[in-house]
Amino acid sequence: MLIINIKENESIDKALKRFKKKFEKTGVLRELRERTSFTKPSVKRRSEVIRAAYRQKTYGSDNA
């Protein structure tokens, strides 16, 4: 359960923004979306490899 303490003279908008940020960090929504459909382990592995190769290509080399 997320608890957001509202400070004195703090607007509801700012408190709601802090709540949304904390909620996003927990990853509940991401996990819920993952659980809606089943993906085979081989497909997951393949997508991870593709993602890692992209990251390596984009951020890995300092030769630019």
PyMOL commands that set and color helices and strands:
alter all, ss='L'
color gray80, all
select helices_A, chain A and resi 12-26+28-36+41-60
alter helices_A, ss='H'
color red, helices_A
deselect
rebuild
show_as cartoon
